[in-house]
Amino acid sequence: MADKPFHPVHTDQAPAAIGPYSQAVRVGELVFLSGQIPLDPASMELVGAGDVGAQARRVFANLQAVAEAAGGSLGHLVKLNVYLTDLGNFQVVNDVMAELFEEPYPARAAVGVAALPRGAEVEVEAVMAAPAPA
């Protein structure tokens, strides 16, 4: 197989992939972070069942861990895609993001979905811009 134009990113501080994908991949200064659901990285169990705020905090903690493994942070995220099983929780996610992000905020889309893996109520994927580690 030919060399791929990207390099995988992995950390034990975020949940392991539950399918055939990488936690993130780096292409130059862009890092594409796979969707995170609110799994505890140690137990791989869903956290915050019934509490979308707690689930969103765990999701962003997982994204932070992957971003750090790639040499960045939540502050380096430039694009987020948020998936919610109930768009009525849109404001809850906004409130959590207001706690964790500073202006200028990343671009974002929010999409209502019928279901998410493991019964999660929120999933977030991201694109990060950060210099490649030396």
N, CA, C and O of each residue as an XYZ file, in Angstrom:
536
protein
N       0.849     -1.178      0.000
C       0.000      0.000      0.000
C       0.895      1.243      0.000
O       1.889      1.299      0.725
N       0.545      2.210     -0.796
C       1.325      3.443     -0.897
C       1.227      4.230      0.402
O       0.269      4.087      1.162
N       2.245      5.073      0.647
C       2.202      5.945      1.819
C       0.975      6.835      1.743
O       0.613      7.332      0.677
N       0.347      7.025      2.880
C      -0.838      7.883      2.944
C      -0.393      9.322      3.151
O       0.675      9.562      3.713
N      -1.202     10.289      2.702
C      -0.816     11.700      2.817
C      -1.104     12.283      4.203
O      -1.072     13.501      4.374
N      -1.384     11.433      5.191
C      -1.674     11.917      6.533
C      -1.012     11.013      7.560
O      -0.569      9.906      7.257
N      -0.961     11.522      8.784
C      -0.363     10.780      9.889
C      -1.390     10.663     11.005
O      -2.001     11.662     11.384
N      -1.593      9.452     11.540
C      -2.574      9.295     12.610
C      -2.090      9.915     13.918
O      -0.890     10.018     14.174
N      -3.059     10.325     14.738
C      -2.805     10.854     16.073
C      -3.502      9.912     17.046
O      -4.640      9.501     16.817
N      -2.812      9.573     18.136
C      -3.406      8.688     19.142
C      -3.012      9.132     20.536
O      -1.894      9.594     20.760
N      -3.938      8.989     21.471
C      -3.665      9.213     22.887
C      -4.507      8.264     23.726
O      -5.647      7.956     23.380
N      -3.937      7.809     24.822
C      -4.689      6.994     25.779
C      -5.557      7.860     26.678
O      -6.340      7.336     27.470
N      -5.428      9.185     26.566
C      -6.196     10.112     27.396
C      -7.592     10.384     26.834
O      -8.380     11.108     27.442
N      -7.893      9.806     25.679
C      -9.217      9.894     25.057
C      -9.655      8.470     24.730
O      -8.819      7.571     24.632
N     -10.959      8.260     24.561
C     -11.434      6.910     24.253
C     -10.783      6.358     22.978
O     -10.575      7.075     22.000
N     -10.477      5.081     23.025
C      -9.965      4.400     21.839
C     -11.059      4.378     20.776
O     -12.248      4.393     21.096
N     -10.654      4.344     19.529
C     -11.614      4.256     18.431
C     -12.452      2.981     18.596
O     -11.920      1.922     18.928
N     -13.755      3.091     18.365
C     -14.635      1.925     18.479
C     -14.989      1.379     17.093
O     -16.008      0.712     16.916
N     -14.143      1.671     16.134
C     -14.322      1.192     14.764
C     -13.023      1.374     14.005
O     -11.997      1.717     14.593
N     -13.064      1.147     12.705
C     -11.854      1.258     11.882
C     -11.560      2.708     11.487
O     -11.715      3.089     10.327
N     -11.132      3.508     12.469
C     -10.777      4.902     12.214
C      -9.751      5.340     13.250
O      -9.548      4.668     14.261
N      -9.113      6.463     12.991
C      -8.138      7.051     13.901
C      -8.820      8.091     14.780
O      -9.836      8.664     14.386
N      -8.271      8.339     15.967
C      -8.803      9.409     16.804
C      -8.688     10.743     16.078
O      -9.551     11.612     16.210
N      -7.614     10.894     15.309
C      -7.408     12.096     14.497
C      -6.347     11.773     13.461
O      -5.592     10.812     13.605
N      -6.300     12.586     12.418
C      -5.222     12.494     11.439
C      -4.722     13.901     11.141
O      -5.495     14.858     11.079
N      -3.402     14.002     10.957
C      -2.766     15.283     10.646
C      -2.351     15.304      9.193
O      -1.773     14.347      8.679
N      -2.660     16.427      8.529
C      -2.201     16.706      7.173
C      -1.591     18.101      7.242
O      -2.321     19.092      7.250
N      -0.279     18.189      7.291
C       0.374     19.491      7.435
C      -0.023     20.143      8.744
O       0.141     19.556      9.814
N      -0.547     21.365      8.661
C      -0.954     22.080      9.876
C      -2.427     21.862     10.222
O      -2.930     22.456     11.176
N      -3.116     21.024      9.462
C      -4.520     20.715      9.768
C      -4.614     19.344     10.435
O      -3.953     18.388     10.028
N      -5.446     19.276     11.462
C      -5.713     18.011     12.154
C      -7.222     17.802     12.125
O      -7.988     18.679     12.525
N      -7.637     16.646     11.654
C      -9.041     16.290     11.569
C      -9.338     15.330     12.720
O      -8.874     14.190     12.726
N     -10.114     15.801     13.688
C     -10.430     15.022     14.879
C     -11.735     14.271     14.661
O     -12.760     14.870     14.334
N     -11.688     12.960     14.845
C     -12.893     12.145     14.699
C     -13.916     12.526     15.751
O     -13.579     13.089     16.793
N     -15.163     12.213     15.464
C     -16.232     12.496     16.405
C     -15.986     11.838     17.744
O     -15.594     10.673     17.822
N     -16.223     12.602     18.795
C     -16.123     12.087     20.165
C     -17.504     12.044     20.773
O     -18.287     12.986     20.653
N     -17.790     10.932     21.428
C     -18.991     10.818     22.237
C     -18.534     10.792     23.696
O     -17.338     10.667     23.958
N     -19.461     10.907     24.653
C     -19.060     11.025     26.049
C     -18.667      9.699     26.702
O     -19.333      9.220     27.619
N     -17.580      9.124     26.214
C     -17.052      7.904     26.817
C     -15.901      8.262     27.745
O     -15.070      9.109     27.417
N     -15.856      7.617     28.897
C     -14.712      7.741     29.785
C     -13.562      6.957     29.154
O     -13.736      5.782     28.831
N     -12.392      7.574     28.971
C     -11.305      6.867     28.292
C     -10.810      5.630     29.034
O     -10.336      4.685     28.402
N     -10.908      5.617     30.355
C     -10.416      4.475     31.126
C     -11.364      3.287     31.062
O     -10.933      2.151     30.865
N     -12.652      3.551     31.230
C     -13.626      2.457     31.287
C     -14.322      2.191     29.957
O     -14.897      1.121     29.755
N     -14.269      3.175     29.043
C     -14.988      3.122     27.764
C     -16.499      3.034     27.986
O     -17.227      2.532     27.129
N     -16.967      3.522     29.135
C     -18.385      3.570     29.450
C     -18.917      4.974     29.199
O     -18.196      5.960     29.352
N     -20.192      5.055     28.811
C     -20.867      6.326     28.606
C     -20.996      7.051     29.944
O     -21.360      6.439     30.949
N     -20.701      8.340     29.961
C     -20.870      9.141     31.172
C     -22.010     10.130     30.970
O     -22.322     10.514     29.843
N     -22.628     10.536     32.073
C     -23.647     11.578     32.025
C     -24.954     11.175     31.396
O     -25.626     12.015     30.798
N     -25.341      9.918     31.506
C     -26.612      9.486     30.906
C     -27.738     10.394     31.393
O     -27.929     10.563     32.597
N     -28.475     10.971     30.464
C     -29.583     11.844     30.784
C     -29.194     13.271     31.111
O     -30.070     14.096     31.370
N     -27.907     13.587     31.108
C     -27.411     14.925     31.430
C     -26.561     15.424     30.264
O     -25.360     15.160     30.204
N     -27.185     16.136     29.351
C     -26.486     16.569     28.135
C     -25.319     17.494     28.463
O     -24.299     17.456     27.776
N     -25.446     18.325     29.497
C     -24.340     19.184     29.891
C     -23.123     18.371     30.297
O     -22.008     18.678     29.877
N     -23.319     17.339     31.107
C     -22.215     16.466     31.522
C     -21.647     15.717     30.318
O     -20.434     15.537     30.206
N     -22.525     15.287     29.428
C     -22.046     14.588     28.230
C     -21.203     15.533     27.372
O     -20.141     15.146     26.884
N     -21.670     16.765     27.188
C     -20.921     17.725     26.365
C     -19.557     18.023     26.989
O     -18.562     18.121     26.271
N     -19.500     18.167     28.310
C     -18.206     18.419     28.972
C     -17.243     17.259     28.731
O     -16.060     17.488     28.481
N     -17.730     16.016     28.802
C     -16.875     14.854     28.568
C     -16.423     14.820     27.109
O     -15.266     14.516     26.821
N     -17.328     15.131     26.200
C     -16.977     15.167     24.775
C     -15.846     16.165     24.542
O     -14.871     15.848     23.861
N     -15.971     17.378     25.108
C     -14.931     18.385     24.891
C     -13.641     18.029     25.626
O     -12.560     18.390     25.160
N     -13.720     17.333     26.758
C     -12.502     16.852     27.425
C     -11.793     15.834     26.538
O     -10.566     15.835     26.441
N     -12.572     14.962     25.889
C     -11.976     13.993     24.974
C     -11.339     14.692     23.782
O     -10.230     14.342     23.377
N     -12.034     15.680     23.216
C     -11.456     16.435     22.094
C     -10.189     17.161     22.524
O      -9.219     17.211     21.767
N     -10.184     17.727     23.737
C      -8.998     18.410     24.251
C      -7.815     17.443     24.311
O      -6.707     17.799     23.911
N      -8.040     16.229     24.803
C      -6.968     15.238     24.903
C      -6.389     14.899     23.529
O      -5.172     14.802     23.369
N      -7.258     14.722     22.551
C      -6.783     14.408     21.197
C      -6.054     15.615     20.606
O      -5.009     15.465     19.973
N      -6.610     16.814     20.815
C      -5.959     18.030     20.321
C      -4.563     18.175     20.929
O      -3.614     18.514     20.222
N      -4.430     17.923     22.222
C      -3.124     18.015     22.875
C      -2.152     16.994     22.313
O      -0.971     17.294     22.139
N      -2.634     15.784     22.025
C      -1.773     14.753     21.441
C      -1.255     15.174     20.076
O      -0.204     14.713     19.630
N      -1.997     16.049     19.419
C      -1.605     16.546     18.092
C      -0.860     17.882     18.179
O      -0.546     18.485     17.153
N      -0.578     18.343     19.398
C       0.186     19.577     19.555
C      -0.646     20.840     19.647
O      -0.125     21.933     19.426
N      -1.933     20.716     19.969
C      -2.801     21.886     20.035
C      -3.678     21.866     21.270
O      -3.336     21.254     22.282
N      -4.807     22.540     21.176
C      -5.766     22.634     22.282
C      -7.134     22.975     21.698
O      -7.281     23.137     20.487
N      -8.125     23.081     22.569
C      -9.444     23.505     22.092
C      -9.359     24.868     21.411
O     -10.125     25.147     20.489
N      -8.451     25.704     21.849
C      -8.286     27.028     21.263
C      -7.786     27.017     19.831
O      -7.847     28.040     19.148
N      -7.295     25.880     19.367
C      -6.815     25.752     17.987
C      -7.878     25.178     17.053
O      -7.644     25.058     15.850
N      -9.059     24.818     17.602
C     -10.107     24.262     16.753
C     -10.703     25.370     15.891
O     -11.036     26.447     16.385
N     -10.832     25.091     14.602
C     -11.356     26.093     13.673
C     -12.750     25.739     13.150
O     -13.448     26.602     12.617
N     -13.157     24.480     13.298
C     -14.464     24.045     12.797
C     -14.973     22.912     13.656
O     -14.245     21.957     13.928
N     -16.221     23.011     14.086
C     -16.876     21.966     14.859
C     -18.147     21.530     14.144
O     -18.854     22.351     13.559
N     -18.428     20.252     14.196
C     -19.723     19.719     13.793
C     -20.293     19.046     15.030
O     -19.708     18.101     15.559
N     -21.440     19.538     15.490
C     -22.105     19.028     16.686
C     -23.324     18.234     16.241
O     -24.136     18.710     15.447
N     -23.440     17.016     16.763
C     -24.585     16.160     16.447
C     -25.367     15.945     17.733
O     -24.803     15.531     18.746
N     -26.665     16.224     17.694
C     -27.540     16.112     18.854
C     -28.732     15.223     18.535
O     -29.331     15.339     17.466
N     -29.078     14.335     19.461
C     -30.268     13.511     19.259
C     -31.534     14.296     19.571
O     -32.635     13.857     19.241
N     -31.381     15.462     20.209
C     -32.516     16.340     20.502
C     -32.039     17.783     20.351
O     -31.264     18.276     21.172
N     -32.505     18.455     19.302
C     -32.068     19.839     19.081
C     -32.561     20.780     20.182
O     -32.139     21.935     20.241
N     -33.436     20.304     21.039
C     -33.832     21.068     22.207
C     -32.671     21.274     23.173
O     -32.738     22.125     24.060
N     -31.603     20.491     22.999
C     -30.403     20.623     23.843
C     -29.355     21.555     23.238
O     -28.237     21.650     23.746
N     -29.710     22.232     22.169
C     -28.798     23.168     21.491
C     -28.227     24.194     22.475
O     -27.020     24.439     22.481
N     -29.081     24.793     23.303
C     -28.621     25.823     24.233
C     -27.712     25.248     25.312
O     -26.789     25.924     25.767
N     -27.961     24.024     25.721
C     -27.096     23.385     26.728
C     -25.673     23.284     26.186
O     -24.712     23.591     26.891
N     -25.542     22.856     24.943
C     -24.214     22.755     24.329
C     -23.604     24.150     24.176
O     -22.407     24.329     24.402
N     -24.410     25.131     23.798
C     -23.907     26.510     23.731
C     -23.347     26.951     25.069
O     -22.279     27.561     25.126
N     -24.061     26.647     26.151
C     -23.610     27.049     27.484
C     -22.279     26.392     27.843
O     -21.397     27.047     28.399
N     -22.126     25.110     27.531
C     -20.858     24.416     27.801
C     -19.746     25.022     26.962
O     -18.641     25.247     27.456
N     -20.034     25.286     25.694
C     -19.005     25.893     24.836
C     -18.600     27.265     25.353
O     -17.426     27.624     25.271
N     -19.538     28.041     25.882
C     -19.219     29.366     26.418
C     -18.263     29.257     27.604
O     -17.475     30.173     27.842
N     -18.318     28.152     28.351
C     -17.392     27.913     29.462
C     -15.987     27.565     28.971
O     -15.000     27.880     29.635
N     -15.897     26.917     27.813
C     -14.635     26.316     27.364
C     -13.913     27.070     26.256
O     -12.707     26.895     26.079
N     -14.625     27.902     25.513
C     -14.046     28.579     24.352
C     -14.046     30.081     24.564
O     -14.887     30.630     25.276
N     -13.078     30.736     23.926
C     -12.998     32.198     23.926
C     -13.123     32.691     22.497
O     -12.859     31.960     21.542
N     -13.534     33.950     22.366
C     -13.589     34.550     21.033
C     -12.177     34.735     20.504
O     -11.262     34.988     21.287
N     -11.978     34.617     19.225
C     -12.971     34.263     18.211
C     -13.303     32.768     18.303
O     -12.417     31.925     18.445
N     -14.584     32.470     18.218
C     -15.049     31.092     18.313
C     -14.819     30.356     16.999
O     -14.747     30.978     15.939
N     -14.704     29.025     17.068
C     -14.589     28.266     15.815
C     -15.910     28.312     15.038
O     -16.971     28.553     15.614
N     -15.831     28.083     13.751
C     -17.046     27.902     12.951
C     -17.720     26.625     13.438
O     -17.059     25.729     13.962
N     -19.054     26.544     13.261
C     -19.748     25.390     13.808
C     -21.028     25.109     13.042
O     -21.672     26.013     12.511
N     -21.375     23.842     13.000
C     -22.688     23.404     12.530
C     -23.285     22.540     13.629
O     -22.558     21.849     14.342
N     -24.594     22.574     13.767
C     -25.303     21.699     14.702
C     -26.352     20.940     13.901
O     -27.129     21.538     13.156
N     -26.368     19.634     14.057
C     -27.230     18.778     13.258
C     -28.017     17.854     14.178
O     -27.448     17.230     15.074
N     -29.318     17.769     13.958
C     -30.141     16.810     14.677
C     -30.051     15.450     14.012
O     -30.158     15.336     12.791
N     -29.853     14.419     14.823
C     -29.716     13.055     14.306
C     -30.663     12.129     15.068
O     -31.070     12.435     16.189
N     -31.005     11.013     14.462
C     -31.930     10.069     15.090
C     -31.295      9.338     16.265
O     -31.965      9.068     17.261
N     -30.015      9.018     16.158
C     -29.334      8.256     17.209
C     -27.834      8.424     17.060
O     -27.334      8.785     15.994
N     -27.119      8.154     18.155
C     -25.658      8.183     18.167
C     -25.148      6.892     18.805
O     -25.889      6.231     19.531
N     -23.891      6.526     18.543
C     -23.352      5.294     19.118
C     -23.470      5.272     20.643
O     -23.384      6.307     21.303
N     -23.664      4.086     21.177
C     -23.692      3.820     22.617
C     -24.784      4.591     23.367
O     -24.727      4.698     24.592
N     -25.769      5.125     22.655
C     -26.843      5.859     23.304
C     -26.480      7.275     23.709
O     -27.192      7.901     24.493
N     -25.372      7.784     23.177
C     -24.956      9.157     23.485
C     -25.999     10.137     22.967
O     -26.725      9.850     22.016
N     -26.059     11.300     23.614
C     -26.981     12.348     23.187
C     -26.282     13.456     22.425
O     -26.938     14.302     21.816
N     -24.937     13.459     22.453
C     -24.165     14.474     21.742
C     -22.861     13.856     21.244
O     -22.247     13.026     21.915
N     -22.459     14.283     20.055
C     -21.167     13.912     19.474
C     -20.619     15.162     18.803
O     -21.373     15.952     18.235
N     -19.303     15.336     18.872
C     -18.668     16.491     18.243
C     -17.423     16.027     17.507
O     -16.607     15.284     18.054
N     -17.282     16.468     16.262
C     -16.048     16.279     15.499
C     -15.480     17.659     15.218
O     -16.194     18.659     15.298
N     -14.182     17.715     14.885
C     -13.541     19.016     14.750
C     -12.410     19.000     13.747
O     -11.873     17.951     13.390
N     -12.063     20.205     13.302
C     -10.850     20.434     12.513
C     -10.026     21.442     13.293
O     -10.539     22.454     13.769
N      -8.734     21.146     13.417
C      -7.828     21.999     14.169
C      -6.706     22.480     13.263
O      -6.233     21.740     12.399
N      -6.285     23.716     13.463
C      -5.119     24.262     12.774
C      -4.047     24.489     13.823
O      -4.216     25.302     14.732
N      -2.942     23.765     13.692
C      -1.847     23.884     14.648
C      -0.554     23.478     13.956
O      -0.539     22.514     13.190
N       0.527     24.198     14.215
C       1.804     23.825     13.617
C       2.171     22.380     13.949
O       1.918     21.902     15.055
N       2.754     21.713     13.001
C       3.190     20.333     13.227
C       4.288     20.323     14.287
O       5.164     21.187     14.280
N       4.244     19.336     15.211
C       5.295     19.264     16.218
C       6.657     19.029     15.585
O       6.767     18.382     14.544
N       7.680     19.555     16.218
C       9.045     19.409     15.670
C       9.566     18.012     15.863
O      10.691     17.712     15.465
